[in-house]
Amino acid sequence: MKEKYCKIPKFRFNKFLESWKRLKYEDVIEVNSGKDYKHLEKGDIPVYGTGGYMLSVSEAITNKDGVGIGRKGTINKPYILKAPYWTVDTLFFCIPKNKYNLYFINAIFERTQWERFDESTGVPSLSKLTINNIQNYFPSFDEQSAIGSLFRLLDDLLASYKDNLANYQSLKVTMLSKMFPKVGQTVPEIRLDGFEGEWENKILSEVTNITMGQSPKSENYTDNPNDYILVQGNADIKDKQVVPRLWTTEVTKMAEIGDIILTVRAPVGDIGKTDYNVVIGRGVAAIKGNDFIFYTLEKMKMTGFWNKFSTGSTFESISSNDIKEAIIQIPTLEEQQAIGTYFSNLDNLINSHQEKISQLETLKKKLLQDMFI
């Protein structure tokens, strides 16, 4: 077959050589409409909508596996439906016909640009006719199965990492709540082994050095950075790290590598650590403190501590006195170090899972590009 007529993907498994065939979706799937479930009793059959699982009922709409795709609302988030299940009327369930692989269909749905087929002028919507008339390229059933198995493995890995990430994040929230004393108490509900005694009330400025930011003059901003970066506000804190933003040649208020950055305006109380020697702007404060202080501040943000000091109906802010006079509770230095290490290790687990998810999502995106036509 001449190359110009040969339809093959950029990347494929070695043993497959045949050209792919262009088909309409109606040739490979049966598109079915969901229905209202309210007449059904409670049960163990899952009901799905465009956002995923909703509840469980007593009957199934089908006993065949399929791929869900939104009829109205969210129309670009297909996902596997394992039988038995029920779908609401805003979600089509598409059942592969004979010799077409479920997981291959799901992958090809994921790379379909569904927004191009939106038929509405308001809420996005699709019709059966539109879906049936979409055309794409399909290989033999064996090649579909091989590709489908690869994407099933990737999706299972992603789901596993996302579940673990959610568990670690939930654990952190719980432990931040229980490993620091509650209001009016002097000992935490959960304590690491080997520590006892009451925690002391301290003013934050007594146990840390606090520097309030002051923005340099606008004429000192530069596209040719020297040694310093201006940090302004919460937009510069991503994943608890201070992100470079604007350069300045004017050295005013400084934060050093490892200092805690606390946002004082819109919103207040976000924290991060700087990897740079930076000039800090009016939107932030720099705090020199250990990991225990960092997680104390994170717990304060989580519990809404700063809300009672926040002023401004449209642009919330807290003052330097609010920060410097804030009361915190601290244990011995040894217990501070142990608590800081515990949460630092937990954050490392969370970060490693987030990184792995990002890597897998990047790999999947690349394979969706290169393994299909």
Buried (B, 14 or more C-beta within 10 A) or exposed (E): EEEEEEBBBEEBEEEBEEBBEEBEBBBBBBBBBBEEBEEBEEBEBBBBBBEEEBBBBEEBBBEBBBBBBBBBBBBBBBBBBEBBBBBBEBBBBBBBEEEBBBBBBBBBBBBBEBEEBBEEEEEBBBBBEBBBEBEBBBBBBBBBBBBBEBBBEBBEBBEBBBEBBEEBBEEBEEBBBEBBBEEEEEBBEEBEEEBEEEBEEBEBBEBBEBBBBEBBEEEBBBEEEEEBBBBBBBEBBEEBBBBBBBBBBBEBBBBEEEBBBBBBBBBBBBBBBBEBBBBBBBBBBBBBBBBBBBBBBBBBBBBEBBEEBBEEEEEBBBEBEBBBEBEBBBBEEEBBBBBBEBBEEBBEBBBBBBEBBEEBEEEBEEBBEEBBB
